[in-house]
Amino acid sequence: MAPLIKELKMLWKGVVTYDVARPNGQRHFALRSILMWTIHDFPTYGLGARRVHQGYKACPICGTDLIVHHSMELGKVVYEGSHQWLVRGHPY
């Protein structure tokens, strides 16, 4: 990830390049770029960000504020209290 981040920072500042279609003297310009979004899966996101991506405290946004317990009836980890970040009166 570090080489990618380094390149993205360099492209954000601008890289001097040239356009062959322009007349002489106007060919050089600063090429800038930005990464707008990515498509990825949650486990890879967790591994790349060095965060927990499964089990207890798996939400990277909620972190330690999330209420979690193991449900014996369901046989899995259950997340409770995430509704606290919704606007009051939200349908969910």
Number of C-alpha atoms within 10 A of each C-alpha: 7 7 8 9 10 11 11 16 14 14 17 14 12 14 13 10 11 13 11 10 8 10 8 9 6 11 12 13 12 12 13 14 15 11 8 5 6 6 6 8 8 12 13 12 15 16 11 10 12 9 16 16 17 12 14 17 19 17 19 13 9 13 13 12 11 17 14 17 13 13 11 9 6 8 8 11 15 14 17 11 11 13 10 9 8 10 9 9 6 7 6 7
